[in-house]
């Protein structure tokens, strides 16, 4: 091999290393258990040992979704078979999600489905959906129909008809003191204000339970897959969806929540809350 070719190959290798560092290194994590700040790349060996990785978000914060995408990319590029679980989509929209991933529907048509499922803007989330489509990563709708949670939030779980409850599989709604305290801390003492707090609490529990059950159902059918579950931070803390997972299964899971200088910091988050904090860029 001549000297010129060696130089070219060395340059290509260096560029590859620089690209990898920029892809992961720009995302830093706070490791709650060890009390240290590390890179996402350093966390990948630990993360890939899990079957379920919950990554929280504030829905309107684009940089939270960029961080979520970095986690998905890091795992896929490490050879992990990744599926993406979505709070943003109802389970009855699964066919449309599948058609998006396989390229059977146009971006214009899919955006109509997106807005039928979710009230936040497509540009805020589009990078994740486009990446999943490009790499054919399954996207799984985990949520319950909005009319169910709206009815529970307004009138309580008891107001659901037997038919409506039948569609919720094994979901029951018994609010314990720990969960009630968690909801008060996570969402504020009055929840969304205009609703009865107990009903709001029941609605959140239904939401958490349904997403947990559907994630477990998918993972049981796909034992070689790791699900990255994207949801609002209130649903991803360990007292929410993870607690519902633990009530059904002992699969290994990890929780990553986004840094918030007012609520989510290395000083305020314990291992009982989350495993990692996604630090701001």
N, C-alpha and C positions, 0 to 999 in steps of 0.2 A: 504494500500500500504506500503510495507516494505521500510526501509531506503535506502537500496542498489538500489532498483528500482527508488526511488525518485531522487537519485543522478544521475543515468543514464539518466533519462528524463530531468533533469535540464541541464546536459551536452549537450544533443542533442539540446535543445532550445537555449543555448548559442552559440553553433556552427552555428545554423541557423542564428542567429542575426549577428554573425561575417561574415558569408558568404555574407549576404545581404549587410552589410557595405562595404565589399571588392568589391562587384559587382558594387555598385553605388558610394561609397565614394571616390574611386580612381579617378573618373572623376569630376573635379571641373568646375563650370561655373562662368562667370562674368555676373551678372544681370545688363544689360545696363540701364534700367529704374531707378533702385534703387541705382546703383553705388556700389554694394556689390558683394563679391565673396561667392558663395554658392555651396553646393554639388548637383549632379544630382538628388539624392533622394529628396532633398528639393524642386527642381524645378518641379518634376513630377505632383503635384496637379495643377500647372498652365499649364503645357504642355498638360495635358490630356483634358483640356477644349477646345482645338483647333481641327479643322477638318483636317487641313493640317499643317505639321511641316516640314519645309525645313532645311536640315542639309548640310552645305557646305563642300567642300573638295578641297585639292590639289590632283589631281588624283594619283600621284606617291607616296604620303605620307601614309605609312601603318598605322601610328598612328592616322591619320584622320579617316580612316575606322574603326579602333578599337573604336574610340569615337562614330562614327555613330552607331555601333553595340550596344554599351552601352545604347544609347538612345532608340533603338528599344527594347532591353531587358527590360529596366526599364519600358517602357510603357506596354509591353505585360504582365510582371509580376505584374503590377498594375491592371490588368484586362481589359486593353484596347484592342479592336479588331483592330489589326494593319495590314495595307497593306504597301508594300514598292514600292514607285515610283522610276523609274530608268532613269536617263539621259543616262546611258550606253547602253540601249537597245532600238531599234526601235520598234515601235508599230507593225510592220509586223513580229516580232519575238515573238509575244505573245503566240502562240501555244507552242513553244519550252520552254518558261518560265513556262507555266502551267505544262508541262510535267516534268520539273525539280522539281517543288514544290511537285508534286504528286508522285515523285519517278519513273516515267515511263521511264526516260532516265538515262543512266549511266554518272558518272562524266567525263569520257573520251569523250563521245559523246557530252556532254553539253559544254565542253571546246571549241570544234570546233565552236559551236554557239556563245559562248562568244567572241572569237577572230574575228569572222565575224562581230560582232557588235562594238567591242571596241579594241583599240590599246594598252591599258595598261595591265599589267600582271595579270593573274588569281590569283596567290598566294596573291597579294595585296588585292584582293576583296573576296577571297574564303570564309573567315570566315562568311561574311554576307549571302552569298548564301547558305552555309551549314546550318546556323542557320534557315533561312527561310524554307529550305527543311525539317529540323528536326521537326519544329513546324507548318508546313503547312501554312506559312504566304504568302498570295498572293504577287507576284512580278509583277509589271506593267511596260511594256515598254512604255515610253513616247515620245521618240524622233522621229524626222522626218528622212526619209531615207537620208543617208549621201550624196548621189549624188545631192540631192536638196540643202542642205546647201553649198556643195562644189561649185555648179553652181552659187548660189546666191553670195557667197564670191568672185568668180572670175569674174562674169559677171553682177551681180545685179539681184534684184527681177524681174525686167521687162523682163529679158531674159527667164523666165519660160514660158512654153507653157500653153495654157488654160487647157489642161489635167493635167499638173503638178500642176497648181494652184487649180484646182478642188479637188485634193487630200489633199489640205491643209485646207479643210473645210471653216471656216470663217476667215481665216488668211488674213490680208492685211499688207502692209508694208509702213508705213508712219513714218519716223524718225523725232521726235521732238527735239528741242534743249536740253531738260533735259536728254533725253535718250542718245543723242550723247555725251553730257558731261560726263554722267555716263560711257559709253563705253571707252571714252578716259582715264578716271581715273582708271577704272577696268582693262583694258587690255593694256594701254599704248597708246600714241598718234597715233601710226602707226598700232595698231592692231597686226596682224601677219606679218607685214612688206611687204611680197611679194604680198599682195593683196591691191587693192584700199580700202582706209579706209571706204568710204561710203558703198561700197559693203560688207565689213566685218561687218559693223554696221548693215546693213540689214540682213545679215545671222544670227547674234546674236539675232536680234529681232524676226525673224522667229522661231528660236530655242526656245526662251522664250515663245512666243505666243502659239506654238504648245504644248509644255509641260504643260503650264497652262490650255489650253482647254482640254487636255486629262486627266489631273488630276481631273478637275471639272466634266468631263463626268463620270469618275469612281466613284467619291464621290456621284454624284447624284443618281447613281444606287445602291450604297451601303451606305445608310444614317446612318448606325450604325458603320461605320468604320472611323478610323483616318489614313490618309496616311502620312508616313514618306518619304519625297521626297529627294533622294540623288542626288546631282549635284555639278558641279564645283562651287566654291565660287562666281565667277562672275555672275552665273545664280541665286544664292540664295539671294543675297542682295535685299533689298526691292524695289529697282528701276528696278529690272529685272523681274523674274517670278512673285513675289508677286504683282507687279504693274499691270501685265497682268491679274492676278486673280482678283484684285480689280476692274478692268474695266468691269468684267463680274459678280462678285458675292461679297457679304459681309460676306462670311463664315469666322469664326475666324481662324487665322493662326499665326504661330510663326516662327521666323528665328533664326537659330543657325549657327554661322560661326566659323571656327577654328582660334585659336590664331596664329598670325604671327608677330614676333617682329618688322618687317619692315613696315607692312601695317595694321594689324588688332590687335589693342591693346585697353585696356580700355580708353586710352587717345585719340584714333583716331576714334573710332566707336561711333556713336550717335544712338538714338532710331529710327531715320529716316533710319538707315542702317540695324539694326538687333536688336533682343531682347536679345540674349545671345551670349557670346563668349565661345567656348569650350577651356578651358585653357589646355596648354600642361601638360603632366604627370610630 
